[in-house]
Amino acid sequence: MEFITRDAMKPIMDFIAVCPFLDDYGIDLGNMGAQLFTASKPDTSMLLYSGSVLAGEIKDVQRTRTCNRQANYQLFLLRRAGYDSQRCNASNFLFNFEQWVEACQFQGLCPKLSLDEDSRRKEVMWADNAAPYSEWEDGLDSSLYQIQLHISYYNTYINKEGFK
C-alpha cells in the first residue's frame, strides 16, 4: 500500500493570513505555528490540529470507498497593544471572522483537504465557537482569541486486491 502524507497545517495558515481585516483589529500572526509560552502569556498566534472524526462512509458496486471526515482546528489569535480591548470590539472581530470564513467558503476560496481533488463532493469549511480566551495587562494590553475551524472533506480509496 502506498500512503502519501499531506500538510494539514500550511494551507490553513496561508488561508488565515489573507483575512483582510486582521490589521484593523490588531491581530498579530507573527510566526504563527511556533507559539512559545513564555512567562504566562503567548508571544504569537497559533493553529493547532485537534483531530478529525469520521462522519460517514460510502461503498459503491466496485468496492470503491469514500469516507467523509471532519477535520478540527483550534485557532488562537494574538491581539497586540494599540487597540481598545473592549468586549464589544472583540465580539465584533470574532463575529466578522466567522462570517469571512463562510463568505470564502461560498466563493470557493477555502483550502481543501480531500485526497481526490477532482471529486464532485463539496468540501465545507466553517468557523464557530469564537471567544476571547485570555487577556494580559503587562504594558502590552494583549489578548488571545480562540476560534474553532472545521473542514468537512472526503477521501476516496480505490478497490485494490483484498479490499473489502
Phi, psi and omega per residue, in radians:
M1 nan 2.319 3.075
E2 -1.729 2.265 3.105
F3 -2.162 2.294 -3.139
I4 -1.934 2.148 3.111
T5 -1.341 2.676 3.134
R6 -2.284 2.722 3.073
D7 -1.561 1.932 -3.120
A8 -1.582 -0.025 -3.060
M9 -1.886 -0.868 -3.012
K10 -1.012 -0.778 3.125
P11 -1.049 -0.616 -3.141
I12 -1.260 -0.763 3.112
M13 -1.096 -0.728 3.103
D14 -1.083 -0.690 3.117
F15 -1.107 -0.841 -3.128
I16 -1.042 -0.662 -3.087
A17 -1.095 -0.374 -3.131
V18 -1.619 0.080 3.082
C19 -1.024 2.126 -2.967
P20 -1.277 -0.183 -3.062
F21 -2.084 0.281 3.121
L22 -1.043 -0.789 -3.137
D23 -1.102 -0.604 3.142
D24 -1.044 -0.502 -3.121
Y25 -1.848 0.154 3.092
G26 1.267 0.433 -3.131
I27 -1.389 2.266 -3.113
D28 -1.931 1.899 3.084
L29 -1.381 -0.469 3.075
G30 0.744 -2.238 3.123
N31 -1.718 1.093 -3.039
M32 -0.970 2.370 3.134
G33 1.741 -0.132 3.131
A34 -2.199 0.735 -3.076
Q35 -1.183 2.295 3.067
L36 -1.974 2.278 3.067
F37 -1.582 1.854 3.119
T38 -1.922 2.435 -3.019
A39 0.983 -2.027 3.134
S40 -2.223 0.363 -3.132
K41 -2.423 2.632 3.117
P42 -1.357 2.836 -3.135
D43 -1.951 -0.013 3.078
T44 -2.858 3.066 3.080
S45 -1.333 2.834 -3.065
M46 -2.637 2.550 3.028
L47 -2.089 2.273 3.101
L48 -2.120 2.328 2.988
Y49 -1.426 2.182 -3.092
S50 -2.003 0.497 3.019
G51 1.669 3.070 -3.141
S52 -2.369 2.946 3.114
V53 -2.308 2.465 3.073
L54 -1.395 2.035 -3.084
A55 -1.667 -0.292 3.138
G56 3.045 2.889 -3.139
E57 -2.534 2.414 3.126
I58 -2.183 2.342 3.068
K59 -2.137 2.239 -3.139
D60 -1.659 -3.090 -3.068
V61 -1.155 -0.376 3.103
Q62 -1.613 0.186 -3.132
R63 1.113 0.439 2.972
T64 -1.373 2.323 -3.114
R65 -1.962 2.425 3.053
T66 -2.160 2.163 3.121
C67 -1.854 2.315 3.033
N68 -1.718 2.126 -3.127
R69 -2.131 2.731 3.022
Q70 -2.088 1.976 3.068
A71 -1.493 2.462 -3.099
N72 -2.153 2.377 -3.136
Y73 -2.279 2.587 2.979
Q74 -1.927 2.126 3.129
L75 -1.900 2.176 3.071
F76 -1.986 2.067 -3.107
L77 -1.925 2.183 -3.126
L78 -1.578 2.188 3.054
R79 -1.764 2.089 -3.113
R80 -1.440 3.063 3.129
A81 -1.052 2.872 3.077
G82 1.660 0.193 3.122
Y83 -2.423 2.366 3.135
D84 -1.096 2.192 -3.037
S85 -1.667 0.510 3.096
Q86 -1.051 2.519 -3.114
R87 -0.990 -0.604 -3.141
C88 -1.083 -0.751 3.134
N89 -1.155 -0.709 3.101
A90 -1.099 -0.760 3.138
S91 -1.113 -0.705 3.106
N92 -1.089 -0.758 3.107
F93 -1.049 -0.870 -3.081
L94 -1.083 -0.742 3.085
F95 -1.074 -0.832 -3.109
N96 -1.131 -0.604 3.101
F97 -1.132 -0.795 3.097
E98 -1.030 -0.749 -3.135
Q99 -1.179 -0.623 3.108
W100 -1.116 -0.778 3.107
V101 -1.045 -0.768 3.136
E102 -1.096 -0.762 3.121
A103 -1.090 -0.723 3.099
C104 -1.108 -0.674 3.134
Q105 -1.016 -0.821 -3.074
F106 -1.326 -0.201 3.061
Q107 -1.779 0.081 3.092
G108 1.288 0.466 -3.072
L109 -1.750 -0.060 -3.095
C110 -1.408 2.659 3.108
P111 -1.143 2.696 -3.133
K112 -1.983 2.541 3.112
L113 -2.047 -0.193 -3.053
S114 -1.062 2.508 3.041
L115 -1.182 -0.681 -3.094
D116 -1.657 1.663 -3.088
E117 -1.200 -0.341 -3.138
D118 -1.593 0.034 -3.081
S119 -1.070 2.506 3.070
R120 -1.472 -0.092 3.106
R121 -1.309 2.389 -3.054
K122 -1.553 2.227 2.985
E123 -1.403 2.626 3.123
V124 -2.315 2.283 3.063
M125 -2.057 2.428 3.073
W126 -2.605 2.796 3.104
A127 -2.090 2.473 3.084
D128 -2.728 3.124 3.113
N129 0.924 0.654 3.112
A130 -1.280 2.420 -3.128
A131 -2.801 2.601 2.956
P132 -1.072 2.335 -3.050
Y133 -1.751 -0.799 -3.111
S134 -2.845 2.763 3.087
E135 -2.368 2.635 3.101
W136 -2.288 2.335 3.084
E137 -1.991 1.221 -3.072
D138 -2.036 0.568 -3.053
G139 1.609 -0.343 3.102
L140 -1.686 -0.415 -3.052
D141 0.808 0.889 -3.100
S142 -1.672 2.739 3.121
S143 -2.320 2.743 3.047
L144 -2.152 2.224 3.104
Y145 -1.863 2.511 3.096
Q146 -2.042 2.346 3.117
I147 -2.383 2.395 3.049
Q148 -1.651 2.301 3.067
L149 -1.991 2.504 3.140
H150 -2.384 2.549 3.020
I151 -2.337 2.128 3.012
S152 -1.593 2.088 -3.054
Y153 -2.423 3.032 -3.040
Y154 -2.233 2.477 2.971
N155 -2.118 2.249 3.111
T156 -1.934 2.275 -3.137
Y157 -2.027 2.159 -3.106
I158 -1.448 2.467 3.135
N159 -1.058 2.127 3.027
K160 -2.077 3.011 -3.119
E161 -0.896 2.271 3.086
G162 1.389 0.005 -3.121
F163 -1.412 2.072 -3.098
K164 -2.043 nan nan
